[in-house]
Each structure stands twice: as structure tokens, then as C-alpha cells.
Amino acid sequence: MKLNIYIIGLLLLSATALTAQKEYVTKTTAHKKAVKAYQEGDMYNSSRQYVKAIEFFDKAIKKEPTFLDAYLLRADSYYSMKNYGKAEVDFEKIIEVDSSYNPRIYYVVAITEYEQNKFDEAVAHIQQFLDLNYPNKRLVKMAEKQLETYEFAANAMANPVPFNPQNMGENINSEMPEYLPTITADGETLLFTRRVGRQEDFYISVKKDGVWQMAEDLGPPINTYENEGAETISADGKFLVYTACNRPRDYGSCDLYFSVNKNGKWSKPRNLGRAINTEHWESQPSLSADGNTLYFSSGRPGGKGGKDIWVSTRQKNGRFSKPVSININTKGNESSPFIHSDSETLYFTSTGHIGMGGADLYMSKKQADGTWSKAINLGYPINSPSNEGALIIGIDAKTAYFASDKDGGFGAVDLYSFEMPKALRPKPVTYVKGIVYHADTKKKLEGDVVITNLETSD
């Protein structure tokens, strides 16, 4: 969460109006040498030379130990350097010198505490700000939203869920970033995006005797000299939908493409067409187990926020229908949808639902009427105050896969797996595969499988 420059500006504009008869100084009442140092610091701070700016603010404060404007801008410099602890100290100093100096100080000190995971302290200070009944309605509304986030974060951190991510190893991960995984229903084939320099391509690994084999470049015609990423693969591994951006004759900045695997070879990729793609951003697809329902994120108009989750169904002619926005979308951004093989449990990221802050991971269940249940935050430490990325879950309903830049990996971003807490799991499902042979010729045949419940005859 970035410190709001708008708020700092308002703090500075109103500071001189609140200085009368107070035992501190500001840029209008401080000693000339202190003011000169402050002005030098202000210039360097404005040009983002924060270390140099702090040197001059230090000089100003040494000359005038109660120079509150200098403390304020030094806190801003520290925050911009992500030194939240020192920024907090300077904001606290202003409150110590004069607790009524400016109500917004309580707002900004809460932000610095949040950035340090001091959620209880952040709750206390943001509540102090709200108790002052500040007249700026826009700022009050922002503070109310942040109070919900801080309270949720404090409770989530106090009640963590089981989370023990394991690096997927050197056969999957490299010194390059790996992310956006997808897995076939049988859990035997993993597809993911790897970035080499500025080039994004798909890599594939198969599991043998319980061990993921060395990932290989998926190759043409899927991989090209352009970037490919954000993919989903059907349960049988035969139908691939993925994202390609800035291609000639595309409808928008990023479009969804598909390819079909026949006899071990992928067909030439084709754009999914105008029904799915628009002049806006379409990406991050997820296919249902039967391959007939497509979920994806888009910035097209008609939703609730910047990016929303949309759903489309395959028609009898094989084409996908005009997509509709689902009811879990908010005024924020919803993205990275993943529909589990149970066809009723959806995982996604959102900045609009209450969470730890940034983009959190959530779960929702499809109801009998086709709507989606209230989003459930996956909790801490699966979620953190940072932005979380895409997550998928295997057919066993307990093994989750995701990308992270946590320390100890092989590269900048690696793929990890972990066991999903029981309360957050989808329904376990069974996947059956087999080959139908002609009884006499022993040749492989196309065949349909019908499963009947012997108790109900359904």
C-alpha cells in the first residue's frame, strides 16, 4: 500500500494554520538555516533522491528539534524507501509533540504500521482518526475501508491456517521466473509459464513414479517468438486455452487463443473469436473439467470493476457463448480464476473483497441457482499484505500449486505446492481414463463412457 501523496500534501498545506501558540516550529517559523536545509531536503525528496533528502532533513531537525514539517517530509522519504519503521517513528514524534497537530497524522501512521504487520496498532490509529469526525468525506471513506482491512488482517494473523509450501524442485524451477501453473485432471502433466529475458513461453513436465520430470519447452506451434502465458488445459490434456498479446489481427491488447492436441501434436493456435475477445484485455482462462465452461478475467465494460471474472459456455456448434459477469465481482479487480474439477469451487484473486490488503486469494462455491456464495478469504499466511498470485488445486482436492518469490528458491519466482487446509478444499473427484479396443482387431476405438449409480440408477 503506497503512502498517499495527496494526504502528505494536505498535511503540509494545513500545517501552518495550526501552529499558533504551539511549542514547535514549521517552515514559516523555524530558524533560517533550518528552513534552508528543509527546502534543500524538499527539493531532493521531490526528485526521489531520498537518501540525500534525509541528510538535509536531519540537519534541519538538528537545528530545530521540534521542526514538524521536517519530520513530516523525512517520514515521507523513509516511507518511499520502504523504511517503514523510521517513517513510523517520525510520525509518532509529531503526535508526541502535539497530538492535535493534524488529524491526518493518525491516518498515515496507521499505514506505516500496517506495512510492518503491526495490525493492532494500525487499527488503533485509524480508529483515532475516524473518532475525530474529520470533514473530508473521501478520506473518511478510505479510512473506513482500511479499518476493515486492518481488523481482518489482525484477526487472520492471530488465527493462521496451516501452510507449509514446498518448492517443486529443480526439474520444474530454474534461475528464470516460473509462474501460472495448470495441471491435467489426472495430476500427471504440469504446464506453466517460464520467462527467459523478456520472452514468455510454455514449459511442460510429466510425472513418472511420483516424480516430476525435467520440464521441456512446449515448442511450436504454441510457443513463438512472441509471448505466451496464462493458460488452462482440459481434463484430458487435449484442449489448451491461453493468452497471447499484441498479435496482428487481434481484437484487443490481449486475446484468448486455443489449440487442440491430435495424435500427440498441437494444432495451429486460433483466436477464440469476437464472442470472447474484445478490444479490451482478456486473460487468465480456466476450463471446467468437461471443457464446456470457460472462466477468465477481462477489463471489458459491463462488469463491476477494473477487471472482472466472466464465464462462457460451449455451444452445440463448438463455439463459446457471449460471456457474462459473475456475482462475486466487485469494484476492485478480480482475476486469476481457477475452477476445480468438482465444477463448483472457484478460487480467484481480488482487491475488492475484505482481506489482508493488496490482492488476496479467495474461494467461492456455486449455488443451486447458479450464483456464487460469499467469497471466503483463504487466510493468513496463504494471504499476506502483499499481492498474491494464481493458485490451482489438483483432483485430490488437497494439493495446491502456486508461484512465489519467497526466499530460498531457484530463481526470482518459483512454483511451490502445499496441502490446502481442510476447510478450504473443494470436493474430491475421481478421474478415470482408459483405452477402448476392438474385440477382434485390437485397434483403438472412439468410445463413450456411461457411469451409473447402482443404487439410484442415475
Secondary structure, 3 states (H helix, E strand, C coil): CCCCHHHHHHHHHHHHHHCCCCCCECCCCCCHHHHHHHHHHHHHHHCCCHHHHHHHHHHHHHHCCCEHHHHHHHHHHHHHCCCHHHHHHHHHHHHHHCCCCCCHHHHHHHHHHHHCCCHHHHHHHHHHHHHCCCCCHHHHHHHHHHHHHHHHHHHHHHCCCCCCCEECCCCCCCCCCEEEEEECCCCCEEEEEEEECCEEEEEEEEEECCEECCCEECCCCCCCCCCEEEEEECCCCCEEEEEEECCCCCCCCEEEEEEEEECCEECCCEECCCCCCCCCEEEEEEECCCCCEEEEEECCCCCCCCEEEEEEEECCCCCECCCEECCCCCCCEEEEEEECCCCCEEEEEECCCCCCCCCEEEEEEECCCCCECCCEECCCCCCCCCCCCCEEECCCCCEEEEEECCCCCCCCCEEEEEECCHHHCCCCCCCCCCCEECCCCCCEECCCCCCCCCCCCC
